[in-house]
Amino acid sequence: MLLLWAVLMSLAGAGAGAGFSTDDETNNIQVFKEASPSVVYVTNETVVRDPRSFDLHTVPRGSGTGFVWNDGGYIVTNFHVIEGARQITITLQDRSSWKAKVMGIAPEKDLAVLHIEAPAATLQPLALGDSSALTVGNKVLAIGNPFGLDTTLTVGVVSALGREIQAPNNRKIRNVIQTDAAINPGNSGGPLLNSEAKLIGVNTAIFSPSGASVGIGFAIPVDTVKKIVPQLIAHGRLVRPILGIELAPEQWARRNGIKGVPIMRVTRGLPAQKAGLRGIRRNAWGAAELGDIIIGVDTHVVETYDDLLTALERYKPGDRVSVSFVRDGDIDKRALTLAAP
């Protein structure tokens, strides 16, 4: 009898455990089921020459994550995931593999768009969210391929907003999302999702002395991604309007303690020249005189070259802006219409 009672209690306990679920747990499962078919495995391969036979061989260079942007075969990932690749392979959730073509890159934002010739029926695009609506404490979920372990889910919260990280070309990526959802090598390029399975960021970097997750990960906000990806598909690069100026070397400006962006010369017929901005020029004695130093674009303060590029990225050709600058120690301001590159 005692043995029978123990068996019955054991079965009852197993049933209770199997049926236990929390609302949060259910949501995790729902988000994973909804979003994971959109997540892809990105393999970056390069070509090396055998030192003995001199034959060329394709060898793995690295791997990462990406996700389906639309059913036209466009895939989004990080630039650093595919940087230097001679051959890129995308593996979908149905285990089919496709050779990918690089359609566009934005190293300054660490984003890249690839294209595969997969049937639309095999592609499930991610729904896009709104990163401007995020607040610290919001639940987030990351799906990726850390250390080559495909389709791994981690859960956390938005730890901070408005962070800055360094892009592969040393530009600053601003307004980055910080999260404690575990992000490890291989997660790069994968989606950061909200509780509605909508994309709110692209997992990009970790802060870690050991190289593994310590609870500080960073994601490029989806509002930035939504602006850049269409440009990469259409033009292959980030389209930034121009002022029509050539800048003095940044190292020279820094060495001379110049706060702002000094103009070396302006291009005839372009916005800066039309607005009357000046570059470096010679005086009556043949000595070089410093030209205008840009210190602002509309309300955006410009102290460095990166500040100027970031400010211009907020506009498109044809937009009217006000440029603030220092000339002979005085601050001046001119309105001009930005031109296409």
C-alpha positions as CSV (number, residue, x, y, z in Angstrom):
1,M,0.0,0.0,0.0
2,L,2.8,2.4,0.9
3,L,4.5,1.7,-2.4
4,L,1.3,2.3,-4.4
5,W,0.7,5.6,-2.5
6,A,4.2,6.7,-3.3
7,V,3.8,5.9,-7.0
8,L,0.4,7.8,-7.1
9,M,1.9,10.8,-5.3
10,S,4.9,10.8,-7.8
11,L,2.5,10.8,-10.8
12,A,0.4,13.6,-9.3
13,G,3.5,15.7,-8.7
14,A,4.7,15.1,-12.2
15,G,1.3,16.2,-13.6
16,A,1.3,19.4,-11.5
17,G,4.8,20.3,-12.6
18,A,4.1,19.7,-16.3
19,G,1.0,21.9,-16.2
20,F,2.7,24.8,-14.3
21,S,3.2,28.0,-16.3
22,T,3.3,31.7,-15.6
23,D,2.1,34.5,-17.9
24,D,5.6,35.6,-18.5
25,E,6.7,32.1,-19.3
26,T,3.9,31.8,-21.8
27,N,4.9,35.1,-23.4
28,N,8.5,33.9,-23.8
29,I,7.3,30.8,-25.6
30,Q,4.9,32.8,-27.8
31,V,7.6,35.3,-28.8
32,F,10.1,32.6,-29.6
33,K,7.6,30.6,-31.8
34,E,6.6,33.8,-33.6
35,A,10.1,35.3,-34.2
36,S,12.5,32.4,-34.5
37,P,11.5,31.4,-38.1
38,S,12.8,34.9,-39.1
39,V,16.2,34.4,-37.5
40,V,19.0,33.2,-39.8
41,Y,22.5,31.8,-39.3
42,V,25.2,33.8,-41.1
43,T,28.5,32.1,-42.1
44,N,31.4,34.3,-43.2
45,E,34.0,32.4,-45.3
46,T,37.3,33.6,-46.8
47,V,39.8,32.1,-49.2
48,V,43.3,31.0,-48.2
49,R,46.1,29.5,-50.2
50,D,47.7,26.3,-49.1
51,P,51.4,27.1,-48.6
52,R,52.5,23.7,-50.0
53,S,50.2,23.1,-52.9
54,F,49.3,26.8,-53.6
55,D,45.7,25.6,-54.0
56,L,43.0,28.0,-52.9
57,H,40.6,26.8,-50.2
58,T,37.5,28.3,-48.7
59,V,37.6,28.3,-44.8
60,P,35.3,29.6,-42.2
61,R,36.2,33.1,-40.9
62,G,33.4,33.7,-38.5
63,S,29.7,33.4,-37.9
64,G,26.8,35.4,-36.6
65,T,23.1,36.0,-36.8
66,G,20.8,37.9,-39.1
67,F,17.1,38.2,-39.7
68,V,14.7,38.3,-42.6
69,W,13.8,41.9,-43.5
70,N,11.2,41.1,-46.2
71,D,10.0,38.2,-48.4
72,G,12.1,39.6,-51.3
73,G,15.1,37.8,-49.8
74,Y,16.7,40.7,-48.0
75,I,18.6,39.8,-44.8
76,V,19.9,42.3,-42.1
77,T,22.9,41.7,-40.0
78,N,25.9,43.5,-38.5
79,F,28.6,44.9,-40.8
80,H,31.3,43.3,-38.6
81,V,29.8,39.9,-39.1
82,I,30.4,39.9,-42.9
83,E,33.5,42.3,-43.0
84,G,36.3,40.8,-45.1
85,A,34.1,37.9,-46.4
86,R,34.8,36.3,-49.8
87,Q,31.7,34.1,-49.5
88,I,28.6,34.4,-47.2
89,T,26.1,31.6,-46.6
90,I,22.7,32.1,-45.0
91,T,21.0,29.2,-43.3
92,L,17.3,29.5,-42.8
93,Q,15.2,27.8,-40.0
94,D,14.2,25.1,-42.5
95,R,18.0,24.2,-42.7
96,S,18.3,25.3,-46.3
97,S,21.4,27.2,-47.1
98,W,21.8,30.0,-49.6
99,K,24.7,31.9,-51.0
100,A,24.3,35.6,-50.1
101,K,25.2,38.8,-52.0
102,V,26.1,41.9,-50.2
103,M,23.6,44.6,-51.2
104,G,24.8,47.4,-49.0
105,I,26.9,48.3,-46.0
106,A,27.0,51.0,-43.4
107,P,30.2,50.5,-41.3
108,E,29.4,53.7,-39.4
109,K,26.2,52.1,-38.1
110,D,27.6,48.5,-38.1
111,L,24.7,47.4,-40.4
112,A,24.7,45.4,-43.6
113,V,22.0,44.1,-45.9
114,L,22.4,40.8,-47.8
115,H,20.3,39.2,-50.4
116,I,19.4,35.5,-51.1
117,E,17.4,34.0,-53.9
118,A,15.2,32.0,-51.6
119,P,11.5,31.5,-52.4
120,A,9.2,34.0,-50.6
121,A,7.3,31.1,-49.0
122,T,10.4,30.2,-47.0
123,L,10.9,33.7,-45.7
124,Q,9.1,35.1,-42.7
125,P,10.0,38.8,-42.1
126,L,10.0,40.2,-38.6
127,A,7.4,42.7,-37.6
128,L,9.0,46.1,-36.8
129,G,8.5,47.9,-33.4
130,D,9.1,51.4,-32.2
131,S,12.3,51.9,-30.2
132,S,11.3,55.5,-29.3
133,A,8.6,54.0,-27.0
134,L,11.1,52.1,-24.9
135,T,11.7,52.8,-21.3
136,V,14.2,51.3,-18.8
137,G,12.7,48.1,-17.4
138,N,10.9,47.0,-20.5
139,K,11.1,43.3,-21.1
140,V,13.3,42.3,-24.1
141,L,14.2,39.0,-25.7
142,A,17.2,38.2,-27.9
143,I,17.4,35.3,-30.4
144,G,20.7,34.4,-32.0
145,N,23.5,31.9,-32.5
146,P,25.9,32.4,-29.6
147,F,29.1,30.3,-30.0
148,G,27.5,28.6,-33.0
149,L,24.6,27.3,-30.9
150,D,21.7,28.1,-33.3
151,T,18.4,29.7,-32.4
152,T,19.1,30.5,-28.7
153,L,16.7,32.6,-26.7
154,T,17.7,34.9,-23.9
155,V,15.5,37.2,-21.9
156,G,16.2,40.4,-20.0
157,V,15.2,44.0,-19.7
158,V,16.2,47.4,-21.2
159,S,18.9,48.4,-18.8
160,A,19.6,51.9,-20.2
161,L,18.9,54.0,-23.2
162,G,21.0,56.6,-25.1
163,R,24.3,54.8,-24.9
164,E,27.2,55.2,-27.3
165,I,29.4,52.5,-28.8
166,Q,32.1,52.5,-31.3
167,A,31.5,51.3,-34.9
168,P,34.0,49.2,-36.9
169,N,35.2,52.4,-38.6
170,N,35.6,54.2,-35.2
171,R,32.6,56.4,-35.7
172,K,30.2,56.6,-32.7
173,I,26.9,54.9,-32.9
174,R,24.5,56.9,-30.7
175,N,21.2,56.3,-28.9
176,V,22.1,52.6,-28.5
177,I,19.9,50.3,-26.3
178,Q,21.7,48.6,-23.3
179,T,20.2,45.3,-22.1
180,D,21.0,42.6,-19.6
181,A,19.7,39.8,-21.9
182,A,22.6,37.5,-22.4
183,I,24.4,38.4,-25.7
184,N,27.5,36.5,-26.6
185,P,29.8,36.2,-29.6
186,G,27.6,34.8,-32.4
187,N,24.5,36.9,-31.3
188,S,25.8,39.8,-33.4
189,G,23.3,40.8,-36.0
190,G,20.4,39.1,-34.4
191,P,17.1,40.7,-33.3
192,L,16.2,42.2,-30.0
193,L,12.5,41.8,-29.5
194,N,9.7,43.2,-27.3
195,S,7.0,41.1,-25.7
196,E,4.9,41.4,-28.9
197,A,7.7,39.7,-31.0
198,K,8.4,43.0,-32.7
199,L,12.0,44.1,-33.6
200,I,13.2,46.9,-31.4
201,G,16.9,46.5,-32.0
202,V,19.8,44.7,-33.7
203,N,22.2,43.1,-31.2
204,T,25.6,44.4,-31.9
205,A,28.1,44.4,-29.1
206,I,28.9,43.3,-25.5
207,F,31.0,44.8,-22.8
208,S,33.0,42.0,-21.3
209,P,36.5,41.6,-20.0
210,S,36.3,37.9,-20.6
211,G,34.6,38.0,-24.1
212,A,31.4,36.4,-22.8
213,S,28.2,37.9,-21.5
214,V,28.4,39.8,-18.2
215,G,25.0,41.3,-18.5
216,I,25.9,44.3,-20.6
217,G,24.9,44.1,-24.2
218,F,24.1,46.7,-26.8
219,A,21.6,46.9,-29.7
220,I,21.1,49.4,-32.5
221,P,17.6,50.8,-32.1
222,V,15.1,49.8,-34.7
223,D,14.2,53.4,-35.5
224,T,17.8,53.8,-36.8
225,V,17.6,50.5,-38.7
226,K,14.3,51.6,-40.4
227,K,16.0,54.6,-41.8
228,I,19.2,52.9,-43.0
229,V,18.1,49.6,-44.4
230,P,16.0,51.1,-47.3
231,Q,19.0,53.3,-48.2
232,L,21.3,50.2,-48.3
233,I,18.9,48.3,-50.5
234,A,18.4,51.3,-52.9
235,H,22.0,52.7,-52.9
236,G,24.3,50.2,-51.3
237,R,25.4,52.8,-48.8
238,L,24.2,55.4,-46.3
239,V,23.1,58.5,-48.2
240,R,24.2,61.6,-46.3
241,P,23.5,65.1,-47.7
242,I,26.6,67.4,-48.1
243,L,27.5,71.0,-47.4
244,G,30.2,71.0,-50.2
245,I,33.2,71.5,-48.0
246,E,36.6,69.8,-47.6
247,L,37.6,69.6,-43.9
248,A,41.0,70.2,-42.5
249,P,42.7,67.0,-41.1
250,E,41.1,66.0,-37.8
251,Q,44.5,65.4,-36.2
252,W,45.7,68.9,-37.1
253,A,42.5,70.4,-35.5
254,R,43.0,68.4,-32.4
255,R,46.7,69.2,-32.2
256,N,45.9,72.9,-32.4
257,G,43.1,72.8,-29.8
258,I,40.4,73.8,-32.2
259,K,36.9,73.0,-30.9
260,G,34.6,72.5,-33.9
261,V,35.2,71.5,-37.5
262,P,37.6,73.8,-39.5
263,I,36.8,74.2,-43.2
264,M,39.9,73.8,-45.4
265,R,38.1,74.7,-48.7
266,V,34.6,75.1,-50.1
267,T,33.5,73.7,-53.4
268,R,32.3,76.2,-56.0
269,G,28.6,75.9,-56.8
270,L,27.7,73.9,-53.7
271,P,25.7,75.0,-50.6
272,A,28.6,76.2,-48.4
273,Q,30.1,78.4,-51.1
274,K,26.7,79.8,-52.0
275,A,26.0,80.7,-48.3
276,G,29.4,82.5,-48.1
277,L,31.3,80.1,-45.9
278,R,35.1,80.3,-46.2
279,G,38.0,77.9,-46.1
280,I,41.7,78.5,-45.3
281,R,43.0,81.3,-47.4
282,R,46.3,83.4,-47.9
283,N,46.5,86.9,-46.6
284,A,48.4,89.8,-48.3
285,W,51.7,88.5,-47.0
286,G,51.1,84.9,-48.2
287,A,50.5,83.5,-44.7
288,A,47.7,81.0,-44.3
289,E,44.7,82.2,-42.3
290,L,42.2,79.9,-40.6
291,G,38.8,79.7,-42.3
292,D,35.4,79.2,-40.8
293,I,35.0,76.7,-38.0
294,I,31.6,74.9,-37.9
295,I,30.2,74.6,-34.4
296,G,26.6,73.7,-35.1
297,V,23.9,72.5,-37.5
298,D,20.5,73.8,-36.4
299,T,20.2,72.8,-32.7
300,H,22.9,70.1,-33.0
301,V,26.2,71.1,-31.4
302,V,29.3,70.2,-33.5
303,E,32.6,69.8,-31.6
304,T,34.1,67.0,-33.7
305,Y,34.0,65.5,-37.2
306,D,31.8,62.7,-35.9
307,D,29.4,65.3,-34.5
308,L,29.1,66.9,-38.0
309,L,28.5,63.6,-39.8
310,T,25.9,62.5,-37.2
311,A,24.1,65.9,-37.5
312,L,24.0,65.6,-41.3
313,E,22.6,62.1,-41.1
314,R,19.4,63.5,-39.6
315,Y,18.6,65.3,-42.9
316,K,18.1,64.5,-46.6
317,P,19.2,66.4,-49.7
318,G,17.0,69.5,-50.2
319,D,16.5,70.2,-46.5
320,R,17.1,73.7,-45.3
321,V,19.4,74.0,-42.3
322,S,21.2,76.7,-40.3
323,V,25.0,76.3,-40.0
324,S,26.7,78.1,-37.0
325,F,30.4,78.8,-37.3
326,V,33.2,80.9,-35.9
327,R,35.0,83.4,-38.1
328,D,37.8,85.6,-36.8
329,G,36.7,84.9,-33.2
330,D,33.0,85.9,-33.8
331,I,30.1,83.5,-34.1
332,D,28.0,83.7,-37.2
333,K,25.1,81.7,-38.8
334,R,24.1,81.1,-42.3
335,A,21.1,79.2,-43.8
336,L,21.7,76.8,-46.7
337,T,20.0,74.0,-48.6
338,L,21.8,70.6,-48.3
339,A,22.9,69.0,-51.6
340,A,22.9,65.4,-52.7
341,P,26.3,63.6,-52.6
